[in-house]
């Protein structure tokens, strides 16, 4: 037994070697993630008549429709921010969240052939699907900046803090994306269900309306929604320079952490079933 333990023919890999091996694996997975994200973008816009211009057209059309309904018909107020700018800000950040979930939901079930050919951490697929939506988000952000300039809306330096908030929004999005991607392998109607959920969820977030004139109870309900607290904070930092409801941002951060850990845990538990179900 001692001879086996001391056998020099089976040396233990040095710690530095193990770290280097893991670093190489991580680099390969990151490269694969980047390639999958690029492929996702190319697949969505390849052979389309307008290509990437759809990333500009979609938020403009949505903003025009909601602007007419809420701004013209219902006379929604967003003072001192002009309503078109207020609305487009909400739509820009909300669509990044909603479109990411829609893409991630089918990221596993829609890549059965790839899963059969290659081995890689399956969590790469929903992660790449979410990251691919940053292209649409950046185009929408350009439209938002143009509207801000047209309406001469002052932007505070605190808008730089929107970048950490986007990180928080991504953590929350990844957590839900992992849950949906895993569950959609087991229950293929998750794609339809998440479409309805996002539609309802949008009305419980301050995307199209300001909570300033709402009753305190309604404000609390809307802001307790993690995306409600994040969207409100993003608008505050861009246009007012301070957080009107900082306590709800801390609540959103707590939810983001819990959802991320829960989503990743669920994904890892369901992952061994992927090969059996698909």
N, C-alpha and C positions, 0 to 999 in steps of 0.2 A: 504493500500500500504506500509506504514511504517512497519507494522507487518510482511509483507512478506520479506521485506529487512532485518529485524533483526532476522528472524526465525533461531534459533540455530540448527534446524533439518537438514539444508542444509549448513553446514559449507564450507567455501572456503578452498580448498587444500592449505596447506602452500607452500611457494616458494621452500623450501628445499625438500619437498615431490615431487613437480613437477620436479625439477632437477634430483632427484634420479630416478623417473619413466622414464624420458627421457634417463638417463644414462643406465638403464637396457634395454630399447628398443634398444639403440645403440649397446650395447654388444650383444644382440640377433641377430641384423642384421649383425654385424661383424662376428659372429660365423657362421651364414647362408652363408655369402659371402665366408668364408674360406671353408666350406663344399662343396659349389657349385664349387669353383675353383679346389678342390681336385677331385671332381666327373668328372669335365671336363677333367682333365689330365688322370684319370683312363679310361674314356670312349674312349679317342683317342688312347690309347696304349694297352687297354685290348684285349687279344686274338690275338694280332699281333705277328708275328714271332720273331721280334727283339725288340719289346717293346720300352723302353726309348732310346735304341740305335739309333732309328730313329732321335732323337733330335741331335745326333752327326753326323749321316750320311748325313742328308739333307744339312746342311751348307757346308760340305766338298764337296759334289757333285756339288752344285751350284757354289762354289768357283772354283772348277776344270774346269767347263764348261766356266764360264766367264773369268777365268784366261787364258784358251787356246785361246778364241776368242779375248780378248782385249790385253792380254800379248804377245801371240805368233804370232797371225795373224796381229793385228793392232799395235803391239809394243808400248803399252801404257806405259808411263813413270810416275813413282811416286817417283823419287829420292828426298831425300836420303833413303826413306823407301822402302825396297824390295816389289815388286808388290804383291806377294802372301799375305804378312802381311797387306799391304794397302787395298787390295781387301777384305780380310776376316774381317777386321775391319768394313768396310762399310756394308758388308752383315750382320754381327752380329747385329749391331744396327738397320739397316733397316728392317731386318726380324722380329725383335721384334715389330716394328711399324706395318708392313704390316700384319703379322699373327694375331696380336691383333685385327685389324679392321675386318679381315675376320671372326674371331670367334665371335666378338661382334655383327656383322650384323645380324646373325641368333639367337642371344641369347634369344630374346623375342619370335619370331615366332616358334622357336624350342622347347619351354618349355610351350606349351599351357596347357598340362595336369597339370603341377605343378602350373601354375597360377590359374587354376580352383579349386585346392584343398586348397591352402594356401594363406593367405594375408600377404604381405610384400611389402616394397617399390620396385617397379619394376626396379628401377635404379640399384638395387643390381645385377641383371643378367648380363648386359653388363660390369659392373665393375668387377665382378668375372671372366668373360671371358677374359678380358684384363690381370688381375692378374695371371690367370692360365698360360698365355704365358711366365711368368717369368721363369718357369721351363725350357722351351726350350732355353730361352735366357741365363740362367746360364750354360747350357751344351755347348752352342755355345761359351760362354766366356772362358770356359775351353780349347776348341780347339784353340781359339785365343791366349791364354797365351802360349800354347804349341808351336805354330808357332813363337811367339815372341822369345821364348827361343831357338828354333832351328836356327833361323836366327840371333840370337844375336843382336836384335834390342834394343837399350837403351830406357828405359821408364822413363820419368821425374816424379818427385814427384807431379807435378801439375795434374797427372792422378787422384789424389784423388778428384779433382773438377768435375770429370765426374759423380760422384754420384748426385750432385745437377742438373747437366744437364740431367741425366736420369729422375729426378723428373720433370723437365720442359718438357721433351719428353712425359712423362706419362700424364701430364696435357693436352697437345695438343692431345694425343691419346684418352684420355677419352672424350674430347669434340666431336671429330669426331665420336667416337664409339657410344655416346648417340644419335647423329643425325641419324646415319645409322641404329641403332637398332630400333628406332621409325619409321623411314620412311619405313623400310623393312616390318613392320606390315601392312602398307597401300599399299605399292607397292612391290610385292614379287620379282620383277626383280632387286631389289637393290643389291642382292648378286652377280649377273652376272656383273652388272655395276661397282661395287667396284673392282672386279677382273681386269677389263680393266683399271680403273682409277689408280690402284696401279702400274700396268705394265708401263703405260705412266709416272706416277709420278716418278718412280724410275730413269728414264733417265733424269729427270730434277733435280736430286739430285746427289751430288758427291759420289755415291756408288762405281762405277767401274772405275772412271777416276779422275784425279787430275785437279783442275781448275787453277793450277799455270801457265800453258802455254796457257790458253784460253785468248781471247780478253777481255778487261775490261767490255764491254757490256755484254758478255756471262757470265762472273763471277758475275756480278750484278744480272742478271736474275736468275741464279742458286741459289745464296745465298739469294735472296729475298724470295724464297721458304722457309717456316719455317723449314722443315726437312733438307733442304740444309744447312741453317745456323747452325742448331744443329749438324748435322753430321760433318761439317767442324770444329766446335768448339771441338767436342769430339776427333777427330783425333789430332788437334793442342795440346790439353792439355795432351794427352798421349805421343806424339812423339816429339813435338817441345818445349813444356814448356811455350808457350805464344799463345795468340789469334791473328791470322793474320788479321781477319776481325771482330773485336768486335762489330761494329755498327750493323751488321746483326744478331748477337746474341740477342741484345736488341730488334730488330725488331721481331725475332722469339718469344721472351718472350711476347711481346705485342700481337702477333697473338695467342699464346697459351692461354692467359687470355681471349681474346675475343671469341675464338672458344669454350673454356670450358663453359663460361657463356651462349653463344648462344646455344650450344649443349644441356646443361642441361635444359635451358628454353624451347627449342623445345620439348624435351622429356616429360617434365611436361605437356605441352599443349596437346600433342598427347596421353598421358597416359590414360585419360578417355575413349578413343576410343578403347583401346585394347580389352576389353571384348565384344564390339559390332562386331569388325572385325574378331576376332579369334574364 
